[in-house]
Amino acid sequence: MPIYRKNPDAISRLSREQYRVTQQAATELPGTGKYLHNKEPGIYVDVVSGEPLFASSDKFDSGSGWPSFTKAIHIANVNERPDPREGSTEVRSVHGDSHLGHVFSDGPEDCGGLRYCINSAALRFIHRDDMEVEGYAAYLD
């Protein structure tokens, strides 16, 4: 099993927007994220640690302006904590401690009712065709 951690080298390679979002808990402007309209099969991992976070099969169009997911791949890779600034629940990666976005209880009822509203800048998408090569073969199904 790979070891995921906050990687100083990865942090030094972040774009200004990625740094602002993951390290300073900022939020992308709605409708601007690179993965908002991505419909390709694959998984989304933390841009800092590489830990697997969300699957494209759980992504849906919430109309919010940010990529939205009904659940995390492994809830053990996602921390949820109150965000008094937003009056909601912040979502952070466990191992990378990256700010990802927020979770709300207005998601699709038939999928558990949650909406993980996530900043594209906190994610790296790995296409299904590349998952094995990049070490994520365990998530192909």
C-alpha positions as CSV (number, residue, x, y, z in Angstrom):
1,M,0.0,0.0,0.0
2,P,1.5,3.4,-1.0
3,I,2.3,5.9,1.7
4,Y,0.6,9.3,1.2
5,R,1.9,12.4,2.9
6,K,2.2,16.1,2.7
7,N,5.0,16.5,0.2
8,P,7.1,19.7,0.4
9,D,8.3,19.1,-3.2
10,A,4.7,18.8,-4.4
11,I,3.8,22.0,-2.5
12,S,6.7,23.9,-4.2
13,R,5.4,22.9,-7.6
14,L,1.8,24.1,-7.0
15,S,0.4,26.9,-9.1
16,R,-0.6,30.1,-7.2
17,E,-4.2,29.0,-7.3
18,Q,-3.5,25.4,-6.2
19,Y,-1.4,26.8,-3.3
20,R,-4.2,29.3,-2.3
21,V,-6.8,26.6,-2.3
22,T,-4.9,23.7,-0.7
23,Q,-2.7,25.5,1.8
24,Q,-4.7,28.7,2.6
25,A,-8.2,27.2,2.4
26,A,-9.3,29.5,-0.4
27,T,-12.1,28.7,-2.9
28,E,-12.0,28.9,-6.7
29,L,-14.4,31.2,-8.4
30,P,-17.5,29.2,-9.4
31,G,-17.4,27.9,-12.9
32,T,-13.7,28.2,-13.3
33,G,-12.3,24.9,-12.2
34,K,-10.6,22.7,-14.8
35,Y,-12.5,19.5,-13.8
36,L,-16.0,21.0,-13.5
37,H,-17.1,19.6,-16.9
38,N,-14.8,16.6,-17.0
39,K,-16.8,13.4,-17.8
40,E,-13.8,11.1,-18.5
41,P,-13.6,7.9,-16.4
42,G,-11.0,7.8,-13.7
43,I,-10.2,9.0,-10.2
44,Y,-9.3,12.3,-8.6
45,V,-6.4,12.4,-6.1
46,D,-5.0,15.0,-3.8
47,V,-2.6,17.3,-5.8
48,V,-0.2,17.4,-2.8
49,S,-0.1,13.8,-1.5
50,G,-1.6,11.7,-4.3
51,E,-4.0,10.0,-2.0
52,P,-7.2,8.8,-3.8
53,L,-10.2,10.9,-3.0
54,F,-13.1,10.7,-5.5
55,A,-14.1,8.6,-8.4
56,S,-15.6,9.9,-11.7
57,S,-18.4,7.4,-11.2
58,D,-19.6,9.4,-8.2
59,K,-19.3,12.8,-9.9
60,F,-22.5,14.7,-10.7
61,D,-23.6,18.1,-12.0
62,S,-24.9,19.9,-9.0
63,G,-25.2,23.2,-10.8
64,S,-23.1,24.8,-8.1
65,G,-20.1,25.8,-10.2
66,W,-17.7,23.3,-8.6
67,P,-17.1,19.6,-9.3
68,S,-19.5,17.6,-7.0
69,F,-19.3,14.0,-5.8
70,T,-21.7,11.9,-3.8
71,K,-19.0,10.2,-1.7
72,A,-15.3,9.8,-1.2
73,I,-13.5,6.7,-2.5
74,H,-12.3,6.0,1.1
75,I,-13.8,8.1,3.8
76,A,-10.6,7.4,5.7
77,N,-8.8,9.7,3.3
78,V,-11.2,12.6,3.9
79,N,-11.4,14.8,7.1
80,E,-14.6,16.7,7.7
81,R,-14.6,19.5,10.2
82,P,-16.8,22.5,11.0
83,D,-15.8,25.6,9.0
84,P,-17.0,28.6,11.1
85,R,-16.0,31.0,8.2
86,E,-18.5,29.4,5.9
87,G,-21.0,28.1,8.4
88,S,-20.6,24.6,6.8
89,T,-18.4,21.6,6.9
90,E,-14.9,21.8,5.4
91,V,-13.4,18.8,3.7
92,R,-9.6,18.2,3.9
93,S,-7.4,15.3,2.7
94,V,-6.2,13.2,5.7
95,H,-2.6,12.6,4.6
96,G,-1.9,15.8,2.6
97,D,-3.9,18.0,4.9
98,S,-5.1,19.9,1.8
99,H,-8.2,22.0,1.8
100,L,-10.5,20.4,-0.8
101,G,-13.8,22.2,-0.4
102,H,-17.0,21.5,1.6
103,V,-19.6,18.9,2.1
104,F,-23.4,19.6,2.1
105,S,-26.4,17.5,2.8
106,D,-28.3,18.6,-0.4
107,G,-26.9,15.9,-2.7
108,P,-28.9,13.2,-4.6
109,E,-31.1,11.4,-2.1
110,D,-30.7,8.0,-3.9
111,C,-26.9,8.3,-3.4
112,G,-26.9,9.1,0.3
113,G,-27.8,12.8,0.1
114,L,-24.3,14.2,0.3
115,R,-22.7,16.7,-2.0
116,Y,-18.9,17.0,-1.8
117,C,-18.3,20.4,-3.4
118,I,-14.6,20.3,-4.4
119,N,-12.1,22.8,-5.8
120,S,-10.5,21.5,-9.0
121,A,-7.3,23.2,-7.9
122,A,-7.0,20.7,-5.0
123,L,-7.2,17.7,-7.4
124,R,-5.3,15.8,-10.0
125,F,-7.3,13.7,-12.4
126,I,-6.0,10.3,-13.4
127,H,-7.7,8.8,-16.4
128,R,-8.8,5.2,-16.1
129,D,-6.3,4.2,-18.9
130,D,-3.4,5.6,-16.8
131,M,-4.4,4.3,-13.4
132,E,-2.4,1.1,-13.4
133,V,0.8,2.8,-14.7
134,E,0.4,5.5,-12.0
135,G,0.0,3.0,-9.2
136,Y,-3.8,3.2,-8.8
137,A,-4.7,-0.2,-10.3
138,A,-6.6,-1.1,-7.0
139,Y,-9.2,1.5,-8.0
140,L,-10.0,0.3,-11.5
141,D,-13.3,-1.2,-10.4
